[in-house]
């Protein structure tokens, strides 16, 4: 799980994130609703059937770390 602050930093740096189902992509947009304080993230992904946009909860993302 990543924090909202980290999500904005990853978006700014166009860093890769991993969804719970294993897909990898970059954050396009973050939407937070109040007063529920729920954040939905739009992630550009590349899958076997081509590119797509996944809309997931912030809790469903993790940072992709380089192997180096």
C-alpha positions as CSV (number, residue, x, y, z in Angstrom):
1,X,0.0,0.0,0.0
2,X,1.2,3.5,-0.7
3,X,0.3,6.8,0.9
4,X,-1.5,9.7,-0.9
5,X,1.7,11.8,-0.7
6,X,3.8,9.0,-2.3
7,X,1.2,8.5,-5.0
8,X,1.5,12.2,-6.0
9,X,5.3,11.9,-6.1
10,X,5.1,8.7,-8.2
11,X,2.7,10.5,-10.6
12,X,5.1,13.5,-10.9
13,X,8.0,11.2,-11.7
14,X,5.9,9.0,-14.0
15,X,7.1,6.0,-11.9
16,X,5.5,2.6,-12.3
17,X,3.0,1.1,-9.8
18,X,1.6,-2.4,-9.4
19,X,-2.0,-3.2,-9.1
20,X,-3.2,-6.0,-6.8
21,X,-4.0,-8.2,-9.8
22,X,-0.3,-7.9,-11.0
23,X,-0.7,-5.3,-13.8
24,X,1.8,-2.5,-13.9
25,X,1.3,1.0,-15.1
26,X,1.7,4.7,-14.3
27,X,-0.7,7.0,-12.4
28,X,-2.7,9.4,-14.6
29,X,-5.0,10.9,-12.0
30,X,-5.9,10.9,-8.3
31,X,-9.4,11.7,-7.1
32,X,-10.2,12.1,-3.4
33,X,-13.8,12.4,-2.2
34,X,-14.7,14.2,1.0
35,X,-15.9,13.6,3.8
36,X,-15.3,9.9,3.1
37,X,-11.6,10.6,2.4
38,X,-11.6,7.8,-0.2
39,X,-9.1,8.1,-3.1
40,X,-9.5,6.5,-6.5
41,X,-6.5,6.3,-8.8
42,X,-6.6,6.1,-12.6
43,X,-3.7,4.0,-13.9
44,X,-2.6,3.6,-17.5
45,X,-1.8,-0.1,-18.0
46,X,-0.5,-2.3,-20.8
47,X,-2.1,-5.7,-21.0
48,X,-2.2,-8.6,-23.4
49,X,-5.1,-7.1,-25.2
50,X,-3.5,-3.7,-25.5
51,X,-3.4,-0.5,-23.4
52,X,-6.1,0.4,-20.9
53,X,-7.0,2.6,-18.0
54,X,-7.7,1.0,-14.6
55,X,-9.6,2.9,-11.9
56,X,-8.7,1.5,-8.5
57,X,-8.7,2.4,-4.8
58,X,-5.4,3.8,-3.5
59,X,-5.1,0.8,-1.2
60,X,-4.8,-1.5,-4.2
61,X,-1.5,0.0,-5.4
62,X,2.1,-0.7,-4.6
63,X,5.3,0.8,-5.8
64,X,7.4,-1.0,-8.4
65,X,11.0,-1.1,-7.3
66,X,14.0,-1.4,-9.7
67,X,16.1,-4.5,-9.5
68,X,19.3,-2.5,-9.6
